[in-house]
Amino acid sequence: VLPRELSIDEIKAVAAHYGLKPAELRARTKREKIVFPRQVAMYVLKEAIGLSLPEIGRLFGDKHHTTALHSIKKISARREEDPDFDREVAVLVAQFR
């Protein structure tokens, strides 16, 4: 299985979790309703299958790798602060490990 094929499954799972379509997560919008789940999806791709930051950026509308890094750091920090959110993300990541 190619990493790109696998990564589509992660994007679909995160989109479904937040009641969105995968295309919405990959769109170039900055609406908070989309931005936060997109950040979670980037985090899951990094944690679950170890995609590189440039690969993650490419999956989300050719975003710069620093955008992916910012997203991953933000989600990581929130996991440390919020036990409920930590469990929620852990379940998403565990589906793909």
PEQUIBEL-V905595 format. One record per run of one state. SS is the DSSP state (helix for helix, strand for strand, loop for the rest). FROM is the first residue (numbers start at 1). TO is the last residue. If there is no record, write none. Layout:
ss-><SS;SS>
from-><FROM;FROM>
to-><TO;TO>
//
This chain:
ss-><loop;helix;loop;helix;loop;helix;loop;helix;loop;helix;loop;helix;loop>
from-><1;3;18;22;27;32;50;53;60;65;82;83;95>
to-><2;17;21;26;31;49;52;59;64;81;82;94;97>
//
